[in-house]
Amino acid sequence: MVDDDHPKDEPDFERVLGRIFAWICTTLYLTSRLPQIWKNYVRKSVEGLSMYLFVFAFLGNSFYVASILLSPKTYLPPPESTNFIRESIPYLLGSSGTLMFDITIVTQSFIYRPRPKRQHTTPRWPSSAAEAPEVLLQNVKRRSEIRELILAGEVDNAIDLLNKYFPSVLAESPSPSERPSSSNPEGSFTYVSATSVEAAHLLLNLRILAFIEACRTRPLEVPHPTKPPPEVVQSNAASQSDISTAMDTSEHSTLPLRELPAVEPGVRDIDPEVLDSLIYKGRKLYALVKALPNPKDREVYKQELKNVGGILAYKDPEESSVAKYLAYQRREAVADQINRAVLRE
């Protein structure tokens, strides 16, 4: 005998459990793309991802949504069609929502695609003997200008000139055997510009130097020469060693220092916007480090960022234990490394 007081359409336990699982599936399916989208945004790259995966997933979800919407059950009279649509909502949301995230990842692949190398505006090496001195002298002046900008702490301007005149220096290139060093004989971490001319190392060292320059609390005492550098002999017999002589500014120990305005020690007032900008730059540096393919390189630069980030912990970092990172020798080391990479190009 059927109990008339018991509703006939009350969902049973299996149906309720099935709906719960359906909504859990929808939630997980919708959020499955978010970690990858965020990682692409932080790295500014989709390297290692196959776009065909997301294209095929997009097509599969599109056909799945279409199969539900075009099902004959959707054209039945109510309440059959209404019940069918209500039961299909989790699957429609999961598939159609994921379509948006697939489109986002494909869009990122276009935004973050590698840029083609720019052509040199002028020939790097002479095409004729008569042209040799002028072209070589022009390259010397450009290298000298880039070096002077780095020594003056204007790192962003130096990067712009590198990309303009020597674009292959900071472009992606095969990894050479040289690697940055992570320790000195005393066991403490110190910056080593030494031998690496790999594009990723060069760019990181420049960006780290730019971060250091932004953290200064007082002008740096910059040595300047008392007499002009030696001229480059313009003759058909000019060689690369002659050109390099004009770049030799490594001896500064006997040169006078520029007079600097008085700065009250121990006082540091960082504007909140400036502090936010420094933190943002630090995060971008950390993202660049995480993108390094070599694990040893990542560990070296993570330690370097940790040490350099300590500058923000001091009111007067120039008089603290991290003062070595603010020294003029740091600029010289990076300038020498960049000049070496340009000459090796």
C-alpha positions in Angstrom: 0.0 0.0 0.0 1.4 3.4 -1.0 1.6 6.1 1.7 -0.2 9.2 0.3 1.4 11.4 2.9 5.0 10.6 1.6 5.8 12.9 -1.4 6.5 11.0 -4.6 9.0 13.4 -6.0 11.2 13.6 -2.9 14.8 12.9 -4.0 16.4 9.8 -2.7 19.8 9.6 -1.0 21.6 8.5 -4.2 20.3 11.5 -6.1 21.3 14.0 -3.4 24.8 12.4 -3.2 25.1 12.6 -7.0 24.2 16.3 -7.0 26.8 17.0 -4.3 29.5 15.2 -6.3 28.4 17.0 -9.4 28.9 20.5 -7.8 32.2 19.5 -6.3 33.3 18.4 -9.7 32.1 21.7 -11.2 34.1 23.7 -8.6 37.3 21.7 -9.1 37.0 21.8 -12.9 36.4 25.6 -12.9 39.4 26.3 -10.7 41.8 23.9 -12.4 43.1 26.5 -14.8 43.6 29.3 -12.3 47.1 28.1 -10.9 48.5 27.9 -14.5 47.0 31.3 -15.5 48.6 32.9 -12.4 52.0 31.2 -13.1 51.9 32.4 -16.7 51.2 35.9 -15.4 54.1 35.9 -12.9 56.6 34.4 -15.3 55.3 36.5 -18.3 55.7 33.3 -20.3 53.9 30.2 -21.3 57.1 28.3 -22.0 56.6 24.5 -21.7 52.9 24.5 -22.4 51.4 23.0 -25.5 48.6 25.2 -26.8 47.1 22.2 -28.6 46.2 20.8 -25.2 44.0 23.8 -24.5 42.7 24.1 -28.0 41.5 20.5 -27.9 40.1 20.9 -24.4 38.2 24.0 -25.7 36.7 22.1 -28.6 35.8 19.1 -26.3 34.0 21.3 -23.8 32.3 23.2 -26.6 30.9 20.0 -28.1 29.9 18.8 -24.6 27.9 21.9 -23.9 26.3 21.7 -27.4 25.3 18.1 -26.8 23.4 19.1 -23.6 21.7 22.1 -25.1 20.7 20.1 -28.3 19.5 17.1 -26.4 15.9 16.0 -27.3 15.1 16.2 -23.6 15.4 20.0 -23.6 12.5 20.1 -26.1 10.1 18.0 -24.0 7.2 19.8 -22.3 7.7 20.9 -18.7 8.4 19.6 -16.2 10.6 17.0 -18.0 12.7 19.6 -19.8 13.0 21.8 -16.7 14.2 18.8 -14.6 16.7 17.9 -17.3 18.1 21.4 -17.5 18.3 21.7 -13.7 20.2 18.4 -13.4 22.6 19.5 -16.1 23.4 22.9 -14.6 26.7 21.7 -12.8 28.0 20.2 -16.1 27.0 23.2 -18.1 28.8 25.6 -15.7 31.9 23.4 -15.4 32.3 23.1 -19.2 31.3 26.5 -20.3 33.2 28.2 -17.5 36.4 26.3 -18.4 36.0 27.6 -21.9 36.7 31.1 -20.7 39.9 30.0 -18.9 41.1 28.1 -21.9 40.6 31.3 -24.0 42.6 33.2 -21.3 45.6 30.8 -21.5 45.6 30.9 -25.3 45.4 34.7 -25.2 48.4 34.6 -22.8 50.3 32.6 -25.4 50.0 35.5 -27.8 50.8 38.2 -25.3 53.9 36.5 -23.8 55.2 34.9 -27.1 59.0 35.5 -27.6 59.7 38.6 -29.5 61.7 38.3 -32.7 65.2 39.6 -32.5 65.5 43.2 -33.8 67.8 43.9 -36.7 70.9 46.0 -36.1 70.4 49.5 -37.1 74.0 49.7 -38.3 76.4 46.9 -39.4 78.2 45.5 -36.3 81.4 44.8 -38.3 82.7 46.7 -41.3 81.9 45.5 -44.8 84.9 47.2 -46.3 88.4 48.3 -45.2 87.5 52.0 -45.7 84.5 51.7 -43.4 86.3 49.9 -40.6 87.6 52.8 -38.4 84.2 54.6 -38.5 82.1 51.6 -37.6 84.5 50.4 -34.9 84.7 53.9 -33.4 80.9 54.1 -33.4 80.7 50.8 -31.5 83.3 52.0 -29.0 81.3 55.2 -28.3 78.2 53.1 -27.8 79.9 50.7 -25.4 81.4 53.7 -23.6 78.0 55.3 -23.3 76.4 52.2 -21.9 79.3 51.7 -19.4 79.0 55.3 -18.2 75.3 55.0 -17.7 75.9 51.8 -15.5 78.6 53.5 -13.6 76.3 56.5 -13.0 73.6 54.2 -11.7 71.2 54.8 -14.6 70.7 51.1 -15.2 67.3 51.4 -17.0 68.8 53.8 -19.6 71.7 51.4 -20.1 69.3 48.5 -20.7 67.5 50.6 -23.3 70.7 51.3 -25.2 71.7 47.7 -25.0 68.4 46.6 -26.5 68.8 49.3 -29.2 72.4 48.9 -30.3 73.3 45.3 -29.1 70.0 43.5 -28.9 71.5 40.0 -28.9 73.4 40.6 -25.6 70.2 40.4 -23.5 68.3 38.1 -25.9 67.8 34.4 -25.3 70.9 32.3 -26.2 72.2 28.8 -25.5 73.6 28.4 -22.0 77.4 28.6 -22.0 79.6 26.6 -19.6 80.2 29.6 -17.3 78.0 29.9 -14.3 77.8 32.5 -11.5 79.7 31.7 -8.3 77.8 31.5 -5.0 80.6 31.7 -2.4 84.0 33.1 -1.6 86.9 31.6 0.4 85.4 32.9 3.6 82.2 31.1 3.1 80.0 34.2 2.8 77.9 35.0 -0.2 79.3 37.7 -2.4 78.4 39.1 -5.9 80.6 37.7 -8.6 80.3 39.2 -12.1 83.3 37.3 -13.4 82.7 35.1 -16.4 79.1 34.6 -17.3 77.9 36.2 -20.5 74.6 34.3 -20.6 71.6 36.6 -21.3 69.6 35.6 -18.3 72.5 36.3 -15.9 73.2 39.6 -17.6 69.6 40.8 -17.3 69.3 39.6 -13.7 72.5 41.4 -12.7 71.3 44.6 -14.4 67.9 44.4 -12.7 69.4 43.7 -9.3 71.7 46.7 -9.7 68.7 48.8 -10.7 66.9 47.7 -7.5 70.0 48.5 -5.4 70.2 52.0 -6.9 66.5 52.6 -6.1 67.3 51.7 -2.4 70.0 54.3 -1.9 69.5 56.9 0.9 72.3 59.2 -0.3 74.3 59.9 -3.5 77.2 57.6 -4.2 80.7 59.0 -4.2 81.6 58.4 -7.8 85.2 58.8 -8.9 85.8 60.7 -12.1 88.9 60.9 -14.3 91.0 64.1 -14.2 92.1 63.7 -17.8 90.2 62.6 -20.9 90.5 58.9 -21.9 93.0 58.0 -24.6 91.8 58.5 -28.2 91.3 55.7 -30.6 93.6 55.9 -33.6 91.5 56.0 -36.8 93.4 54.0 -39.3 92.9 51.0 -41.5 95.1 49.1 -39.1 92.8 49.6 -36.1 92.3 46.4 -34.2 89.9 45.2 -31.5 92.6 45.6 -28.8 93.1 49.2 -29.8 89.4 49.8 -29.5 89.2 48.1 -26.1 91.9 50.5 -24.8 89.4 53.3 -24.9 87.2 51.4 -22.6 89.8 50.9 -19.8 88.5 52.8 -16.8 89.2 50.2 -14.2 91.8 52.2 -12.3 90.0 54.6 -10.0 91.9 54.3 -6.7 94.0 57.5 -7.2 91.2 59.7 -8.6 89.5 62.5 -6.6 85.9 62.1 -5.5 83.1 64.4 -6.3 81.8 66.6 -3.5 78.4 65.4 -2.3 75.7 67.3 -0.3 75.6 66.7 3.4 73.1 63.9 4.4 72.0 63.4 7.9 73.0 59.8 8.9 70.5 57.3 10.3 67.5 59.0 8.9 65.4 57.3 6.2 61.9 58.4 5.3 60.6 56.1 2.5 57.4 57.2 0.8 54.7 54.5 0.9 54.4 54.6 -2.9 58.2 54.2 -3.3 58.2 51.3 -0.9 55.4 49.6 -2.8 57.4 50.2 -6.0 60.5 48.6 -4.5 58.5 45.6 -3.2 57.0 45.2 -6.7 60.4 45.3 -8.3 61.6 42.7 -5.8 58.8 40.4 -6.7 59.6 40.7 -10.4 63.2 39.9 -9.7 62.1 36.8 -7.8 59.9 35.7 -10.7 62.9 36.1 -13.1 65.0 34.0 -10.8 62.3 31.2 -10.6 62.3 31.2 -14.4 66.0 30.2 -14.6 66.3 26.7 -16.1 69.4 25.7 -14.1 68.7 24.8 -10.4 72.1 25.9 -9.2 71.6 29.3 -10.8 68.3 29.6 -9.1 69.8 28.9 -5.7 72.7 31.4 -6.3 70.4 34.2 -7.3 67.8 33.4 -4.5 70.6 33.9 -2.0 71.7 37.1 -3.8 68.1 38.5 -3.7 67.9 37.6 0.0 71.1 39.5 0.7 70.2 42.5 -1.5 66.7 42.6 0.0 68.2 43.2 3.4 69.0 46.8 2.3 65.4 47.7 3.0 65.8 46.6 6.7 68.2 49.4 7.5 67.6 53.1 7.9 71.1 53.9 6.8 72.2 50.9 4.7 75.3 52.7 3.5 76.7 52.4 7.1 75.4 48.9 7.7 76.6 45.3 7.1 75.0 45.4 3.6 77.0 48.5 2.5 79.1 46.4 0.2 76.1 45.9 -2.1 75.9 49.7 -2.4 79.6 50.2 -3.2 80.9 51.7 -6.5 82.7 48.4 -7.2 79.3 46.8 -7.8 78.6 49.1 -10.6 82.1 48.5 -12.0 81.6 44.7 -11.9 78.3 44.9 -13.8 79.7 47.4 -16.3 82.7 45.1 -16.9 80.5 42.1 -17.4 78.2 43.9 -19.9 81.2 45.2 -21.8 82.7 41.7 -21.9 79.5 40.3 -23.3 79.3 43.0 -26.0 82.8 42.3 -27.1 82.2 38.6 -27.2 79.0 39.0 -29.3 
